[in-house]
Amino acid sequence: MKCAARGIFRLDGISPCAGDNVRVEITDNSEPVIAEIFERKNYLVRPPLANLDGIIFVNSCTQPSPNRFVLDKLVAIADSKGIEPMIVFTKTDLKDAGELPEIYSSIGIPVCIVNNISGVGGEAVMNFISGRVTALIGNSGVGKSSLMNLLFPSLSLETAHISKKLGRGRHTTRQVEMYKLAGGYIADTPGFSTVDTGRYCRIPKGELDNAFREFADYSNQCSFSDCAHIKEKGCAVKAAAETGKIFPSRYESYLRMYEEASAINDWE
């Protein structure tokens, strides 16, 4: 059923998106309209999604190769929104995932290696999405639609070949598509080629350390309660990164994100 949204939402600076719980009314012309958008427990600006229980971040091991900073940024956004993340690696038949599975599983994030052709690994993903509202997010060409076809063959979603020149895929999903499956809902989302944190979610610099879950084991040991974990004396987080207790790539991502957040004014 297609529904138009009342114009008042535009005035309030809100618009319905996939995952919203809404109240629908029938107009005098017998046309259904969205009359109310109920309070959201979380919301992503891009892709526009609301009320998620989980997000599956899909990464291919090659063509395109995984970007650690992008993945760390997306995981931080999920954690800041109270959305449980899962990380899936595809195309391991072409290239090994290296240390990446260890990095994220060590901080308590479910990690799964999936072969979209043989189906190996698909069961773990199915268990994660069953009975929940989840979304698949990742670069163009990593195999999100192929993963959906593996889990739910009846969907027959369009897939595309990888550009050999650019090393990345073409967008086959052009908008958020939410499907009622596995006792819940799962959204297939358009792929991206770059990530602009401001378009996905702004995490204030003062809250950023809370989005890096492994920092919690050390932040209460810092000499200063308002430690930014950058160059302060007695910073336990920085010391943990220097000794390898926190993976260096994760700490480097935190520093880059902190620098980005520092460049944004509060009024922006």
C-alpha positions, 0 to 999 in steps of 0.5 A: 500500500502506498501512502502519502505523508501529511505536509505538516511533517515537512514543517517539523523537519521530519519525513517518514523513512523505512523502519518507522512506526506510523499511524495511517488515516484514510482521507475523504477521497479514500486515499491512505495518508501517514498521519503520525510518525511514532517516536523513534528509538534510533534514526540514521540520516543516510541511509534513512532508517529508523528503529533498527535492532541490528546492522550488518556491515558487509565488507568484501576482502577484495574488489573493493578492498575493506577500508578500516577507517570507514568500517570503524566509523560505521561501527562507532555510529551503530554503537552510539545509536544503541544498534547492535552491529555484525560484520560480514566478510565476503569474497574470502575465496579471492583474498583472505580477511587477514587480521580484521575478523580478530580485531572486531571479534575481540571487542565483542562484535559478531563476525562472520565470513560468508561465501555467497556462492556455497552458502557457508556462513549464511546460517550465522547471519540468518540467526542474527536477523531472525525476529529483528529489524536489521539492515545491510550496509556496505560499499557498492559491490561488496555483495549485499544483494548477493547475500540477500539472495543467498538467505532468501532466494525468492527475492532474486535481487539484481546484482552487478559486476565489479568494474575492473578499472575502478575496483568497485561495484555499480549501485544495484539497490537505488533506495532502501528496500525493507522486506518482511522476512525471518520473523522480522524486517530486513533492509537492503540499502544502496551502496556507497563509495565514500563516507561523510560522517556528517551525513550518516551521524554526527558524534560529538567529540565529547561522546566519541570515546563511548562509541569505541567500546574497548576504551571502556576497560581503560578510560576510568583509569585515566588521570583526568576524568575529562581525558580526550585520549589524545595526548594527555598525561596519564591516559590509560587508553593511549597507553593501551594502544601503544602496548597493543591492548587496543588495536592500533588501527582502531585507535588511529580511527578514533584520532581521525574521527576526533579531529573531524568532530573537532572541526565541526562547530556546535551550531553546524 
